[in-house]
Amino acid sequence: MAQLSDDCFAFGGPLIPVDEILALIASRLSPLDGHELVTLGAADGRILAHDLLAPLPLPPFTNSAVDGYAIRGADIPDAAAQSFPVTDYVQAGMAARQAMAPGQAIRIFTGAPMPDGADTVFMQEDVVVGPADSVTLPPGLKRGSNVRPTGEDIPLGKKVLRAGHQLRPQDVALVAALGMTGVEVIKPVRVAIFSTGNEIVAPGAERGVSQLFDSNRFMLSAMASRLGCLVTDLGILRDDRAAIAEVLDAAASTHDLILTSGGVSTGEADFVKASVESVGTLVFWRVAVKPGRPVAMGVIKGTPFIGLPGNPVASFVTFALIARPAIMALAGASPAPIAKTPIRAAFSYRKKVGRREYVRVNLRQGEDGLPEAVKFPREGAGLLSSLVDTDGLVELGEESTEVKVGDTVGFIPYSFLI
């Protein structure tokens, strides 16, 4: 479990830029202790604990890349087609029964090991099969064609995956191809999540006329689970400072991160800030981002705490920008900056200088066939439909003040953020 000093996230300014938050997280949060061996079936999404070196070359033997006929390079016809006797037949998973002799050809199939002495394969589409087990090969083929040498893909001992890499399905396939049945990964981050406020109730519960069903807790739990976290759902905590403080204190003893939604603004009814300060240290951040801004981060008994806004869109965006990097840092994942794809704006927009903004957009094909971003027609950090009915976010930097139709903007698909 992370053991942080109470002032590790201290920041003196009234409004902190996103990049400074990320730098602070990267410098103050270290990977958790503890590794575990998981099977290939459980490896997807996990963080590799050690560099992975290839225990064998891929392919492990020289083989044919096509269905065709193997011959010696010295026998390749030069000026005219030439007939060769076919003396053997090699399928994938078999081995040739004899070495290649001068002036002979061997029928071979994709993936089959090359016979000793053979170094070139003619594709079956390029030859003429004759009578009496013979084949006519055309001239001009380059020596070594259509052959996969041993280690062509990966040589023996090569570092194929680095420690801190988050495993993907293609990575799992590579590990399997190397003959390994499992990999050592960093233990998952244990995250405690709860929502706060008298104004929300759990789905399925009786809802008062002035209450809303809690959605943030389920969204944040899902986002954390997609990052490989072990999530503890602590439910909804009512606006009671002592009760919230008690839950925070207990959660800090058994979790690596505490994540909350709501109650971290500057209003008199926002109780989380005071509750955190009673059992730990909290640096209240007004983050220079929209939607978002009220985000709190602190330390309780050595465990990091992140308080996200109560509005769903703001909670989603600030999780992606702040909580996600914090989780990945604790998980030992290699830093991965958000990749933005340049795309043409099909909307106009004005913003204040000095803060970063994220605009919800859909992608469509423009009249010229090129993709363009269309802004969601309504504003508001409480509009869940604006997340459901869009494809991603356009990032507008702190110095930007205006977007005009036709401008190039940076697009971030939701798939990258979750």
C-alpha positions in Angstrom: 0.0 0.0 0.0 1.2 3.5 -0.8 2.6 5.4 2.2 2.7 9.1 1.4 3.6 12.0 3.5 0.8 14.3 4.4 2.1 17.2 2.3 3.2 15.3 -0.8 0.6 16.9 -3.0 1.1 20.4 -1.6 0.5 23.2 -4.1 0.5 26.9 -3.3 -1.4 28.3 -6.2 -5.2 29.0 -6.2 -5.8 27.3 -9.6 -3.6 24.4 -10.8 -3.1 23.6 -14.5 -3.7 20.0 -15.6 -0.1 19.5 -16.6 1.2 20.4 -13.2 -1.2 17.9 -11.6 0.1 15.2 -13.9 3.7 16.1 -13.1 2.9 16.1 -9.4 1.3 12.6 -9.6 4.2 11.2 -11.7 6.8 12.5 -9.2 5.0 11.6 -5.9 3.2 8.3 -6.6 5.3 5.1 -6.8 4.3 1.6 -7.9 2.8 -0.6 -5.2 4.8 -3.4 -3.7 3.9 -6.9 -4.6 3.8 -9.1 -7.7 1.8 -12.1 -8.6 1.9 -14.8 -11.4 -1.2 -14.9 -13.5 -2.2 -17.3 -16.3 -2.5 -16.1 -19.9 -6.3 -16.1 -19.5 -6.1 -13.5 -16.8 -3.2 -11.4 -18.1 -5.1 -9.0 -20.4 -5.0 -5.5 -18.9 -2.5 -6.3 -16.2 0.8 -4.4 -15.7 4.0 -6.4 -16.4 6.2 -6.6 -13.4 9.5 -7.4 -15.2 11.1 -7.1 -18.6 10.2 -10.1 -20.7 13.0 -11.6 -22.7 12.3 -14.1 -25.5 13.2 -17.6 -24.3 13.2 -18.8 -27.9 13.4 -17.3 -31.3 10.2 -16.7 -33.4 9.8 -18.5 -35.6 11.8 -21.2 -33.8 12.8 -22.9 -37.1 13.2 -21.7 -40.7 10.0 -22.4 -42.5 8.1 -21.8 -45.8 6.0 -18.6 -46.0 3.9 -20.0 -48.8 2.5 -23.2 -50.4 4.9 -24.1 -53.1 8.1 -25.9 -54.0 11.5 -25.7 -52.2 14.8 -25.8 -54.0 18.4 -24.9 -53.5 19.3 -21.3 -54.4 22.0 -22.5 -56.6 19.4 -24.3 -58.8 17.2 -21.3 -59.5 16.6 -21.2 -63.2 18.5 -18.4 -64.8 17.4 -17.6 -68.4 14.6 -20.1 -69.1 12.1 -22.2 -67.2 13.4 -25.6 -66.0 11.8 -28.8 -64.9 12.7 -30.5 -61.6 11.7 -33.9 -60.1 9.6 -33.6 -57.0 11.3 -35.9 -54.5 9.4 -35.2 -51.2 6.3 -33.7 -49.6 6.4 -31.6 -46.4 3.3 -30.4 -44.6 3.2 -28.0 -41.6 4.1 -30.0 -38.4 6.2 -32.5 -40.4 9.8 -32.6 -41.4 11.4 -33.5 -44.7 12.5 -37.1 -44.9 15.6 -36.3 -46.8 18.0 -33.4 -47.4 17.7 -31.4 -50.6 19.8 -32.8 -53.4 21.1 -30.7 -56.3 18.6 -30.5 -59.2 15.6 -31.5 -57.1 12.4 -29.9 -55.7 10.4 -30.7 -52.7 6.6 -29.9 -52.4 6.2 -27.8 -49.2 3.3 -26.0 -47.5 3.0 -22.8 -45.4 4.7 -23.2 -42.0 6.5 -26.4 -42.8 10.2 -26.5 -41.9 12.6 -26.0 -44.8 14.5 -29.2 -45.8 18.2 -29.2 -45.1 20.0 -27.6 -48.1 16.9 -25.7 -49.4 16.7 -21.9 -49.1 14.2 -20.7 -51.6 10.5 -21.5 -52.2 8.5 -20.9 -55.5 4.9 -20.1 -55.0 2.6 -22.8 -56.4 0.8 -20.1 -58.4 4.0 -19.4 -60.3 4.9 -22.9 -61.4 3.6 -25.5 -63.9 3.0 -29.0 -62.4 4.1 -31.6 -64.9 3.6 -35.4 -65.1 5.5 -38.0 -63.3 6.1 -36.0 -60.1 7.8 -33.1 -61.8 7.4 -29.3 -61.7 8.6 -26.5 -64.1 9.9 -23.4 -62.3 10.2 -20.0 -64.0 13.5 -18.1 -64.1 14.4 -14.9 -62.1 13.3 -15.6 -58.6 15.5 -14.1 -55.9 17.4 -16.5 -53.7 15.8 -16.8 -50.2 12.3 -15.8 -51.4 9.3 -16.9 -49.5 11.2 -18.2 -46.6 10.9 -17.2 -42.9 14.3 -17.6 -41.3 14.7 -18.6 -37.6 14.2 -15.6 -35.4 13.0 -13.4 -38.3 10.2 -12.0 -36.1 12.0 -12.1 -32.7 15.5 -13.3 -32.0 16.4 -15.3 -29.0 16.9 -13.1 -25.9 15.3 -10.0 -27.3 13.4 -7.8 -24.8 9.9 -8.1 -26.2 7.9 -6.4 -23.4 9.1 -3.9 -20.8 8.2 -3.7 -17.2 5.3 -1.3 -16.7 3.6 -2.3 -19.9 -0.1 -2.8 -19.7 -0.8 -6.1 -21.5 -3.1 -6.1 -24.5 -4.6 -9.1 -26.3 -1.8 -9.0 -28.9 0.8 -9.0 -26.1 -0.9 -12.1 -24.5 -0.7 -13.8 -28.0 3.1 -13.0 -28.1 3.6 -14.5 -24.6 1.7 -17.6 -25.7 3.8 -17.9 -28.9 6.9 -17.9 -26.7 5.6 -21.0 -24.9 4.9 -19.3 -21.6 1.8 -20.2 -19.6 1.8 -17.1 -17.4 3.4 -13.8 -16.6 4.4 -12.0 -13.4 2.4 -8.8 -13.0 2.0 -6.1 -10.4 -0.8 -6.7 -7.9 -4.0 -4.8 -8.7 -4.6 -1.4 -7.1 -7.3 -1.6 -4.4 -9.7 1.3 -4.8 -12.4 2.3 -2.4 -15.2 4.3 -4.1 -18.2 6.1 -2.6 -20.6 8.8 -3.5 -21.8 11.5 -1.1 -24.9 13.6 -0.6 -28.4 13.6 0.8 -29.7 14.4 -2.7 -28.8 11.0 -4.2 -30.2 7.5 -3.7 -29.2 4.1 -5.0 -30.9 2.8 -8.1 -33.9 0.7 -7.1 -34.3 2.6 -3.8 -37.3 4.8 -3.1 -36.5 8.2 -4.6 -37.8 11.5 -3.1 -39.1 14.2 -5.3 -35.9 16.2 -4.8 -33.5 13.3 -5.2 -31.6 11.7 -8.0 -30.4 8.2 -8.6 -26.7 7.8 -8.1 -24.9 7.2 -11.4 -21.3 8.4 -10.7 -20.4 5.6 -8.4 -21.2 3.0 -11.0 -19.4 4.9 -13.7 -16.3 5.4 -11.7 -16.3 1.8 -10.5 -16.5 0.6 -14.1 -13.7 2.9 -15.2 -11.5 1.8 -12.4 -12.3 -1.9 -13.1 -11.3 -1.4 -16.7 -7.9 -0.4 -15.4 -7.5 -3.6 -13.5 -8.4 -2.3 -10.1 -10.0 -4.2 -7.3 -12.9 -2.0 -6.5 -14.7 -1.8 -3.1 -18.0 -0.1 -3.4 -18.7 1.7 -0.2 -22.1 3.0 -1.3 -23.6 6.4 -0.6 -22.5 8.4 2.4 -24.9 11.0 3.7 -23.9 14.5 4.6 -22.5 13.7 8.0 -18.8 14.8 8.6 -18.2 12.4 11.4 -19.6 9.4 9.5 -17.7 10.3 6.3 -14.5 10.7 8.3 -15.0 7.3 9.9 -15.4 5.6 6.6 -12.3 7.4 5.1 -10.2 6.4 8.1 -11.2 2.7 7.8 -10.8 2.6 4.0 -7.3 4.2 4.1 -6.1 1.2 6.2 -7.1 -1.4 3.6 -6.9 0.3 0.2 -4.3 1.9 -2.1 -6.5 4.8 -3.2 -9.8 6.4 -2.0 -12.0 7.9 -4.8 -15.1 9.9 -4.1 -17.7 11.7 -6.0 -19.3 14.9 -4.8 -18.9 17.1 -1.7 -15.5 18.7 -2.7 -16.7 22.1 -3.8 -16.6 25.3 -1.8 -20.2 25.3 -0.6 -21.3 25.0 3.0 -23.0 21.7 2.3 -19.9 20.0 0.8 -18.7 17.8 3.7 -16.0 15.7 2.2 -13.3 18.4 2.4 -13.8 18.9 6.2 -14.0 15.1 6.7 -10.7 14.5 5.0 -9.0 17.2 6.9 -10.2 15.6 10.2 -8.4 12.3 9.5 -5.7 13.3 7.1 -4.4 16.2 5.0 -6.2 17.7 2.0 -4.9 20.2 -0.5 -8.0 21.6 -2.1 -7.4 22.1 -5.8 -9.4 24.3 -8.1 -8.2 22.7 -11.3 -8.0 24.8 -14.4 -10.2 22.6 -16.5 -13.8 22.6 -17.8 -15.8 20.5 -17.1 -14.3 19.8 -13.8 -12.6 22.4 -11.6 -13.6 21.2 -8.1 -11.1 18.3 -7.6 -9.5 17.5 -4.2 -6.5 15.5 -3.6 -4.8 14.6 -0.3 -3.5 11.9 2.0 -5.2 9.8 4.7 -2.9 7.6 6.8 -0.4 7.4 3.8 -3.1 6.5 1.3 -3.9 9.0 -1.5 -7.3 10.5 -1.7 -9.0 12.0 -4.8 -12.3 13.7 -4.6 -14.1 14.3 -8.0 -17.0 16.6 -8.8 -20.6 15.5 -8.5 -21.7 16.4 -12.0 -21.4 13.2 -14.1 -19.6 14.8 -17.1 -17.1 16.6 -14.8 -16.6 13.4 -12.8 -15.9 11.4 -16.1 -13.5 14.0 -17.4 -11.6 14.5 -14.2 -11.3 10.7 -13.6 -9.8 10.4 -17.1 -7.4 13.3 -16.6 -6.4 12.9 -12.9 -7.6 9.6 -11.3 -6.6 7.4 -14.3 -2.9 8.6 -14.3 -2.8 8.2 -10.5 -4.1 4.7 -10.7 -1.6 3.8 -13.5 1.2 5.3 -11.5 0.3 3.2 -8.5 0.0 0.2 -10.8 3.5 0.7 -12.1 2.4 1.3 -15.6 4.7 3.3 -18.0 3.4 6.8 -18.5 1.3 7.2 -21.6 0.3 10.8 -22.5 -3.1 11.3 -24.0 -2.9 11.0 -27.8 -4.8 13.6 -29.7 -5.8 13.0 -33.3 -5.8 16.2 -35.5 -9.3 16.7 -37.0 -11.3 19.4 -38.6 -13.8 21.3 -36.5 -17.3 21.7 -37.8 -18.3 24.0 -35.0 -17.5 27.4 -33.5 -16.6 27.9 -29.9 -15.3 30.5 -27.5 -13.5 29.9 -24.2 -11.6 31.7 -21.4 -7.8 31.8 -21.6 -5.9 30.1 -18.8 -8.0 26.9 -18.5 -8.2 23.7 -20.5 -11.5 22.7 -21.9 -12.9 19.5 -23.2 -15.8 19.7 -25.8 -18.0 16.7 -26.4 -18.2 15.9 -30.1 -19.3 13.4 -32.7 -17.3 12.4 -35.8 -18.9 12.6 -39.2 -17.8 12.5 -42.8 -17.6 16.0 -44.3 -18.8 16.8 -47.8 -15.2 16.4 -49.1 -15.0 12.9 -47.6 -12.7 14.0 -44.7 -13.7 13.4 -41.0 -14.8 16.3 -38.9 -15.9 17.0 -35.4 -19.4 18.1 -34.6 -20.1 19.6 -31.2 -22.9 18.2 -29.0 -25.7 20.7 -29.2 -26.1 21.4 -25.5 -23.8 22.4 -22.7 -23.8 21.3 -19.1 -21.7 19.0 -16.9 -24.8 17.1 -15.7 -25.9 15.8 -19.2 -25.1 12.1 -19.2 -26.6 12.0 -22.7 -23.7 14.1 -23.9 -21.3 11.3 -23.0 -23.5 8.5 -24.3 -24.4 10.2 -27.6 -20.9 11.4 -28.6 -17.6 9.7 -29.8 -15.1 11.6 -27.7 -13.6 14.9 -26.6 -11.9 17.8 -28.4 -9.2 19.3 -26.2 -8.7 23.0 -26.2 -5.5 24.2 -24.5 -5.1 26.9 -21.9 -4.0 29.5 -24.4 -6.8 28.9 -26.9 -9.7 31.3 -26.8 -11.7 30.4 -29.9 -12.4 27.7 -32.4 -13.7 28.5 -35.9 -15.3 26.1 -38.4 -12.5 24.6 -40.4 -9.8 24.9 -37.7 -7.8 21.8 -36.8 -8.4 20.6 -33.3 -7.2 17.6 -31.2 -9.7 14.8 -30.9 -9.5 12.1 -28.1 -11.8 9.1 -28.5 -13.5 7.8 -25.4 -11.8 4.4 -26.0 -8.5 6.0 -25.1 -9.8 7.4 -21.8 -11.6 4.3 -20.5 
